[in-house]
Amino acid sequence: MKIEENINLSNYTTIQLGGTAKYFIKCENTADLIKALEFAKEKNLKIFILGGGSNIVFPDSGFDGLIIKSEGNEIKIISETDDSVEVYVSAGTDWDKFVEWSVDNGVTGIECLSGIPGSTGAVPIQNVGAYGQEVSSSIKRLYAIDVENSEEKIFSNQECKFEYRYSIFKGELKNKYFIAGIEFELSRVKDVNFKYPDLRKEIEQSEDFKKISSRIEKLRFIRNKVIEIRKRKGMVIDENDPDSVSCGSFFTNPVISYEDYKERLKRFPDFRLISSFPAKGGIKLSAAKLIEVSGFSKGYFENGVGISQKHSLALINKGGTSKALIELAEKIKAAVYNKFEINIEIEPVVV
Ligand SMILES: Cc1cc2nc3c(=O)[nH]c(=O)nc-3n(C[C@H](O)[C@H](O)[C@H](O)COP(=O)(O)OP(=O)(O)OC[C@H]3O[C@@H](n4cnc5c(N)ncnc54)[C@H](O)[C@@H]3O)c2cc1C
């Protein structure tokens, strides 16, 4: 296990921001992790767990402690029946590599989560979701290490308390556990998923898709289509696309009650312009539309940071600072609040 010092965090985040980390250790397995935790205890260092850095904003001043980065690559079938497959995936495994594996093996459950950057260990944290799927529907249990005493704890799906872009690891157990590996249950029989309107439209219009009969080929088609749509929105990391120097969506879609929704329609004339969808707990509002109608459009730019040209939910960095990014985010939040009295929440983890 190598202990590195003074590591530039902007090289480890997709938004390419953040100062220097005092210490930095890459961990491939539990033994590495335990040694890293001992090192932090000896030196009385605070720790921070890093995956692929695709949902994090570190401060310009850096991190005066130990960054523990999950690494490694393990995908292992644990059991299988005619109907389903249980697979163990280690934390450091690239998420999209695992999605590709699932597609190539003809199992459904995570195909719409294609093209999302980052590590597998991070997907439960905010219950990653896209194009009508959430990862919580496919997680059976996960193996975590308590960072205080290095003890292992197994969390069942229910114990993770998954909700929209939320789990217990974002709430009461924030920064308390290192997720070492996850057991997924994927289906050999459930249909491939393309219920999400944008995706459904493109799939249904495709003559090529109609000709496909094999399950694996259908899954591959869906995966490629999701990646194609995501690319158009700058939502796939691509060194040739400046709009992908981001954390993905910077804000979550707010959910309000139906009564509140009706009330706001009366109070704010422009509220009818905001796209909305039925959701658990009421009505989910499009944060992208809230931002646009509040006066911030795609391509807006200030102090080296801005809004992607392709998606108004993605804030991007073009030579700016974390400070400028957070100031812009706060400005957007304030504009939405002034216009509709709605608080939009920042999605990435701001350290
Ligand atoms: C272009 C782009 C598109 C995106 N699209 C989507 C999308 O469609 N849907 C979506 O939900 N998200 C999306 N995201 C956000 C992001 O990719 C996901 O949240 C991803 O799961 C983060 O993984 P990561 O390994 O990069 O985590 P990091 O950014 O490294 O960490 C995120 C948080 O998880 C914690 N963490 C990481 N690994 C572990 C671990 N092993 N144990 C405990 N805690 C851990 C960190 O401490 C931190 O709090 C997108 C991001 C980008 C840049």
PDBQT file of the ligand as one rigid body, heavy atoms in Angstrom, charges set to zero:
ROOT
HETATM    1  C1  LIG A 401     -21.277  13.372 -16.765  1.00  0.00    +0.000 C 
HETATM    2  C2  LIG A 401     -21.958  12.840 -15.530  1.00  0.00    +0.000 A 
HETATM    3  C3  LIG A 401     -23.194  12.219 -15.637  1.00  0.00    +0.000 A 
HETATM    4  C4  LIG A 401     -23.838  11.722 -14.489  1.00  0.00    +0.000 A 
HETATM    5  N1  LIG A 401     -25.059  11.129 -14.624  1.00  0.00    +0.000 NA
HETATM    6  C5  LIG A 401     -25.708  10.657 -13.529  1.00  0.00    +0.000 A 
HETATM    7  C6  LIG A 401     -27.000  10.057 -13.656  1.00  0.00    +0.000 A 
HETATM    8  O1  LIG A 401     -27.547   9.918 -14.747  1.00  0.00    +0.000 OA
HETATM    9  N2  LIG A 401     -27.613   9.626 -12.525  1.00  0.00    +0.000 N 
HETATM   10  C7  LIG A 401     -27.027   9.730 -11.292  1.00  0.00    +0.000 A 
HETATM   11  O2  LIG A 401     -27.649   9.310 -10.301  1.00  0.00    +0.000 OA
HETATM   12  N3  LIG A 401     -25.804  10.287 -11.154  1.00  0.00    +0.000 NA
HETATM   13  C8  LIG A 401     -25.130  10.753 -12.225  1.00  0.00    +0.000 A 
HETATM   14  N4  LIG A 401     -23.903  11.346 -12.091  1.00  0.00    +0.000 N 
HETATM   15  C9  LIG A 401     -23.303  11.482 -10.750  1.00  0.00    +0.000 C 
HETATM   16  C10 LIG A 401     -22.263  10.390 -10.401  1.00  0.00    +0.000 C 
HETATM   17  O3  LIG A 401     -21.712   9.818 -11.550  1.00  0.00    +0.000 OA
HETATM   18  C11 LIG A 401     -22.848   9.272  -9.539  1.00  0.00    +0.000 C 
HETATM   19  O4  LIG A 401     -23.377   9.798  -8.360  1.00  0.00    +0.000 OA
HETATM   20  C12 LIG A 401     -21.783   8.217  -9.194  1.00  0.00    +0.000 C 
HETATM   21  O5  LIG A 401     -22.382   7.108  -8.573  1.00  0.00    +0.000 OA
HETATM   22  C13 LIG A 401     -20.672   8.742  -8.285  1.00  0.00    +0.000 C 
HETATM   23  O6  LIG A 401     -19.674   7.745  -8.243  1.00  0.00    +0.000 OA
HETATM   24  P1  LIG A 401     -18.171   8.075  -7.889  1.00  0.00    +0.000 P 
HETATM   25  O7  LIG A 401     -17.447   6.786  -7.733  1.00  0.00    +0.000 OA
HETATM   26  O8  LIG A 401     -17.611   9.017  -8.876  1.00  0.00    +0.000 OA
HETATM   27  O9  LIG A 401     -18.352   8.763  -6.477  1.00  0.00    +0.000 OA
HETATM   28  P2  LIG A 401     -17.524   9.972  -5.873  1.00  0.00    +0.000 P 
HETATM   29  O10 LIG A 401     -17.870  11.213  -6.608  1.00  0.00    +0.000 OA
HETATM   30  O11 LIG A 401     -16.088   9.631  -5.778  1.00  0.00    +0.000 OA
HETATM   31  O12 LIG A 401     -18.164  10.043  -4.411  1.00  0.00    +0.000 OA
HETATM   32  C14 LIG A 401     -19.498  10.434  -4.208  1.00  0.00    +0.000 C 
HETATM   33  C15 LIG A 401     -19.871  10.198  -2.742  1.00  0.00    +0.000 C 
HETATM   34  O13 LIG A 401     -19.851   8.808  -2.491  1.00  0.00    +0.000 OA
HETATM   35  C16 LIG A 401     -18.936   8.506  -1.434  1.00  0.00    +0.000 C 
HETATM   36  N5  LIG A 401     -18.301   7.227  -1.785  1.00  0.00    +0.000 N 
HETATM   37  C17 LIG A 401     -17.706   6.894  -2.959  1.00  0.00    +0.000 A 
HETATM   38  N6  LIG A 401     -17.304   5.609  -2.921  1.00  0.00    +0.000 NA
HETATM   39  C18 LIG A 401     -17.639   5.131  -1.698  1.00  0.00    +0.000 A 
HETATM   40  C19 LIG A 401     -17.484   3.873  -1.044  1.00  0.00    +0.000 A 
HETATM   41  N7  LIG A 401     -16.888   2.828  -1.640  1.00  0.00    +0.000 N 
HETATM   42  N8  LIG A 401     -17.946   3.747   0.227  1.00  0.00    +0.000 NA
HETATM   43  C20 LIG A 401     -18.545   4.786   0.857  1.00  0.00    +0.000 A 
HETATM   44  N9  LIG A 401     -18.713   5.994   0.295  1.00  0.00    +0.000 NA
HETATM   45  C21 LIG A 401     -18.274   6.160  -0.972  1.00  0.00    +0.000 A 
HETATM   46  C22 LIG A 401     -17.962   9.663  -1.383  1.00  0.00    +0.000 C 
HETATM   47  O14 LIG A 401     -17.391   9.798  -0.087  1.00  0.00    +0.000 OA
HETATM   48  C23 LIG A 401     -18.888  10.813  -1.740  1.00  0.00    +0.000 C 
HETATM   49  O15 LIG A 401     -19.596  11.194  -0.595  1.00  0.00    +0.000 OA
HETATM   50  C24 LIG A 401     -23.223  11.850 -13.215  1.00  0.00    +0.000 A 
HETATM   51  C25 LIG A 401     -21.970  12.478 -13.125  1.00  0.00    +0.000 A 
HETATM   52  C26 LIG A 401     -21.344  12.970 -14.267  1.00  0.00    +0.000 A 
HETATM   53  C27 LIG A 401     -20.010  13.630 -14.145  1.00  0.00    +0.000 C 
ENDROOT
TORSDOF 0
